């Protein structure tokens, strides 16, 4: 009886489709999830070099990336070619960000950030609960034949996504974030790409490594896990988003009380971060604001002498809702 009841509920959730149509829907969802798993694996296990363009509104930015995967280890170098020079170098879980205009290097361990063309690997199997996943036809990107995939949100807490995946390797070559009307809010796409070719070691070396050793400031982030004794609670959870990390982030001689707290939540595709840090002095009033930039929404609040920032590629309603539910425990 319980099995029959469950099947009836699933049938209703599928909109009362006929058994044939329902079976086709499930097959399409399953195929889409398999492609997402391929994307997640390909970005971690393949070696590739290329150039991709990021677009958001009227802003565009071109970056060059080299990624080497060998014997279970990963090395990656990403150089931003437009505007202020920036360079990000990753060795497994250690990430170094070179900022030549500030003569500064920021180093941290255990970074959960995954830049294009990678996807977050957590919770992909649950995506069908929150997105309708459809595979489409074949299109070309940067000279590669790609499988197209659409993820349409089942609620108002997330945006839609369109993906173009190299049919041969599974590497993600283009990704668009779209709003409810189908308008593109943010896009990243390769313009040229080489997969599986030998990558000389010097290609992965930071351009500014020698200069940084001589006179640049180096800020080493000290990260430690947060436990349940922190005085902050999140009342307004977003369906499908799970906590990936909860860290205390401090630099140099900053004490425990001055450290920034950082949480990352993800549904397996979209993600948002929460930052909470003490105001620098009693005269510091902090900032109360909300703004959007393409797909990115940023909410800032001041509470109990702390600056709270919630930001991510989610609709404004989602970021506002979550930020409004942050409270001090016991108050």
N, C-alpha and C positions, 0 to 999 in steps of 0.2 A: 504493500500500500504506500509506504514512504517513497519507494522508487517511482511509482505512478504519479504521486503528488509532485515530486521534484521535476519529472519530465513535463508535466502540465504547466508548472510554473515557468520552466525554460521556454516552452512553446509560447506562452503568453508574452514573456519578455521579448521574444523574437517577433512579436506583432501579429501572432496568429497565422504565421505562414503555413503553407501546405507542407507535408513531410518532405517532399522533394525539394521545395524551395529552401526549407529550413536546413536540410542536409547540404545544399549548395552553399548556403551562407556560412555554415560551420567550416566547410572545406576551404572557402576563401579566407576566412579568419586564420585558419591553421597555416595556410600557405604564406600569408602575410607575416605571421609570427616567425616562421622558418627563415624568411628573408631578413628579418630584424636580427635574429640570432647570427646569421651569416655576417651582417654588417658589424655587429659587436666583436665577433671573432677576427674578422679580416683586418680591422684597424689595429689590433694588438699583435697579430702574428705575421703580417706582411711587411716587407720592406718596400718603400716607395719614396719618390721625390716629385715635387710639383709646385705649381703656383695656383692659389685660389683667391677669389675675390669675395669680400663680405660687403653686402649692401643693406642699409637700413635707412629708409626715407631718402633724403638727398645726400646721405653720407655713404661713401664707399672706401674700402681699404683693401689693399693687395698684400698678400703674404706669401712667402716662400717657405716650404716645409720639406724636411728630410727626416724619414723615420726608418730606423734600422731595427729589425727583430732578428735575434740570433741566440740560439741555445737557451731560450726562455728569458733572455734579457732584452730590454728595450732602451734605445737611445733615440732622442728626437731633438731637432733644432728647428725653431720657427722664428723667422725674421719678418717683421713688418716693414714693407717697402715704401709706404706713404707716410706723410706727416712726420711726427716726432719719431725718431728711430727707437725701436724696441726689439729685444731679442729674448726668446724664452728657450732654455735648454733643459731637457729632462733626461735623467739617468734613472731608469726604473721609477721609484717613488720620490726621488729628489728633484725638485724644480728650482732652477735659478733664473731670475728675471733681471736682465741687464737694461739699465736706463741711462744711456750716455749723457743726455742733457742734464741729468741730475748727478751724474758721476756716482751712481748707486747700483749695488747689486742686492737683490732680495732673495734669500735662500730659504726654502722650507721643505720639510719632509711630509710624506703621506698625503700629498695633495689629492683631493677627490675630483678636481676639475678634469674634464675630458674635452679637449678642443676638437673641432672638426678635423678629420672625418670620423672621429670616434663617437660612440653612443655610450651612455651610462649602462652598465651591465646588470644593474639591480632591478629585479621585478619585471623583466620583459614578458614573462609568462602571464602576468596579470593585466597586460595592456588591453586585452580584448574586453575587460570589464568596463573600461573607461573610454575606449576608442572603437569605432567601427573601422576595421582594417581591410582595405581593398587593394588588390593588385591590379595594375592597369597594363597598358601596352608597352612596347619597346620604343625608346627614344635615345638619341645620341647626345652625349656630353663629353667634351674635350676629345672627341674622336673615338669614344668607347660606346658600344651598344649597352644600354641600360634598361633594367627592369624598373618600372615606376610603381610606387606604392603611395597610397593615400591613407592617412589616419584622421578620421573625422570624430571630433569629441562628442561624447554622449551627454555632456553637461556644460555648464557655463564657466567651469573652473579652469579650463585649459583651452589652448588654441589648437587649430588643425595643423597637420604637417604633411608635406609632400616630399617624397624621397626619390632619388634616382640612384640606382645601385648597379655597379658594373656586373653584368650577367656572368662573366667568367670568373672573377675573383671574389665578388661579394663586397668590394670596397665601396663606400658611400662617396659619390662624386658630386652630388648637389643636394641641398636641403633647403626647403622653404618653410617658413612659418606663416600661416594665413589666419585671418580673422573669420568671424561668422559669415561675412559676405563673400569670402574667397579672395579678398585683397591680400597681396603679399606684404607682410610687415617686415620680414627679414629674410635674407637669402645668402647662402654660401655655396660657391660652385668652383670646381677646378676649371682652369682655362688650359692648362697643360699638365700632363701626368705621365710618369714612368713607374711601372710596377715590376718588382722582382729583379731590377738591375743592381749590379754591384755598387755600393756606396763607399767612396774613399773616406778614411777616418777624418781627414781635414774638413770635409763637408759638415761634419757634426760638431766641430770645435767652435766655441763662441768667438765671434769676430772681435769682441772687446775684451777678451780674456787677459791679454798682456797689459793693456791700459788699466784694467780693473785691479790687477795685482799691485800696480805701482802707487796709485793715489786715490782710488775710489773708496767710498764707504761701503762696507759690507754689513748688511743687517740679516742676521741669522734668526729665523723664527723658532722659538721654543714652543713645541706643541705638546699638550697633554690631554688625555681623555677627560671629558666632563662626566660627572656622576650625578645621581639623582638628588644630591644635596644642594644644587644651585637654587637660588631664590626666585627663579623665573618659571612660569607655567604658560602653556599655550592652550587657551580655551577653545579657539576656533580652528579645529583641524580641517584640512582639505581632504575630501574622499580620495583614496588611492595613493596619497603621498605618504611615503614612509621615511623615517629618519635614517639617513645614510651615515652621518658623522655628527659628533658633538665634541668640539675641541675648545680648549683654552689656548689662546694664541698670544705670546708675549715676545718682545724683542729686547735684546741687550739686558740692561739692568732694571727693566720694568718689574715692579713687584706684582705679587698675585692680585692685589686689589686693582692694579692698573691694566691688567691684561684684558684683551678683547675676547669675548665668547662668540663662538661661531658654530652654527648648525646648518646642515644641508639636508633638504628634503627632496625626494624625487618620486615620480610615478614610473620610472624606468626610461622615460623619454624626456619629459620636461623636468625642470628642477628650479628650486629657489633657495636662497640663503637668508639666514637671520644673523645679524651682527649686533651685539650689545656691548657697549664700552662705557666706562665712567666718564663723566664730563671732567675736563681738565682742571677746573677750579670753580668755586662758588659763583664767580662772575660769568662763567660760561653758561649761556642759556640754551645752548644746543640748537637744533633745527626741527621745526615741525613743517613738513611739506609732503607733496605727492607729485610725481611727474612720470611721464611715459616717454620713451625714446624707441620708436619702432615697436618691436615686440617686448622690450624691457619696461617693466613697471618698478618704480622705487618709492617706497613709503618710509617716511622718517617721523619718529615720535620721540618725545622726551618724557621719561618717567622715573621718578625716585632718584634723580641725580644721574641718570644714564641716558645716553643716546642710543636709540633703537633704529636699526635699518633693516627693512625687509625688501629684497629685490630678486627678480627672476623673470624669465620669459613666459609670463602668465598674464591673463587678462587683468585689467585694473581691479575688477570686482573681487578677484581671488586674492590679490596682494593686499588690498584694503581690508578685506574680511579677516585674513590671518593676522595682520598687524594690529587690528583693533582688539584682538583677543589675547594679546600678550599682557600678562599681569605679574605683579610681585606676589609670591606665595604668601598666603595668610592675610592678604589685604582685601 
